[in-house]
Amino acid sequence: MTGHIQGSAAGGVAASAAVEISDLSKVFNHGKPNEVHALDGIGLSIETGSFVSLIGPSGCGKSTLLRLIGALTAPTDGTVLVNGKSADQARLDRDYGMAFQTSGLFGWRTVTQNIELPLQLMGWNKLDRKNRAAEMLELIKLPEFGDHYPHELSGGMQQRVAIGRALSFQPSLLLMDEPFGALDEMTREHMQTEVLDIWKKTGKTVVFVTHSIPEAVFLSNRVIVMSPRPGRIAADIEIDLGARTFDTRESQRFFELITQVREVLRFDEDSR
């Protein structure tokens, strides 16, 4: 039940690799009684401008893989290249924007001030920060909420602000770790459409971790299915749904692809 099918970027034009992973392994607490072999022998190429989701059972290492791409932890073996350089160098060069399950907004700062924070830390002047924050508010469709505070926003709105903040300094790669996991189903579906709109407008490469098979299929060019720990790539599935619309979730092909992903996950679970 393995495969490797390259998806295409948003416009269908061949693109260079934003991420190249070779023989990647990660062991926590190496050599200790509580050693955990999280990932083993991961090889993956992610095209520039693509939207790739990582899915698998709890504990399979999908969030660990995302953290390795983002240089938030170091590999035990293997290599991660981002835009042709080491993950550590890419982080220093601010190639990454990151969004997590909790928005991480600072309650004492307004929406605009939250979006401006990375720019302030990078030394942008006040006018440039203000102009970029205004651009981000338009992008995330919250232009009238710049002077509000996080507690005045819904959960979905807070996540949109977090995405705006992550994109404020124009990183080439957006890493998202279950950003909609805490939202109700209706808000979650709305946010899926919103993040696809942002992706199309910005052309960023997105790597997205989720537990939801329908979410992975709806959002992605490719779905990377991971095996139970130690995490390996069980399948690399191209998603050929075309432009996503309200009707996409009711289409026969959508259900076929959900079934394909589910069968890989079930086969891996049964093979343990």
Stockholm file with secondary structure:
# STOCKHOLM 1.0

chainA/1-272         MTGHIQGSAAGGVAASAAVEISDLSKVFNHGKPNEVHALDGIGLSIETGSFVSLIGPSGCGKSTLLRLIGALTAPTDGTVLVNGKSADQARLDRDYGMAFQTSGLFGWRTVTQNIELPLQLMGWNKLDRKNRAAEMLELIKLPEFGDHYPHELSGGMQQRVAIGRALSFQPSLLLMDEPFGALDEMTREHMQTEVLDIWKKTGKTVVFVTHSIPEAVFLSNRVIVMSPRPGRIAADIEIDLGARTFDTRESQRFFELITQVREVLRFDEDSR
#=GR chainA/1-272 SS CCCCCCCCCTTSCCCCEEEEEEEEEEEESTTSTTCEEEEEEEEEEEETTCEEEEECSTTSSHHHHHHHHTTSSCCSEEEEEETTEEHHHHHHTTCEEEECSSCCCCTTSCHHHHHHHHHHHTTCCHHHHHHHHHHHHHHTTCGGGTTCCGGGSCHHHHHHHHHHHHHTTCCSEEEEESTTTTSCHHHHHHHHHHHHHHHHHHCCEEEEECSCHHHHHHHCSEEEEECSSSBCEEEEEECCCCSCCGGGGGSHHHHHHHHHHHHHHHHHHHTC
#=GC SS_cons         CCCCCCCCCTTSCCCCEEEEEEEEEEEESTTSTTCEEEEEEEEEEEETTCEEEEECSTTSSHHHHHHHHTTSSCCSEEEEEETTEEHHHHHHTTCEEEECSSCCCCTTSCHHHHHHHHHHHTTCCHHHHHHHHHHHHHHTTCGGGTTCCGGGSCHHHHHHHHHHHHHTTCCSEEEEESTTTTSCHHHHHHHHHHHHHHHHHHCCEEEEECSCHHHHHHHCSEEEEECSSSBCEEEEEECCCCSCCGGGGGSHHHHHHHHHHHHHHHHHHHTC
//
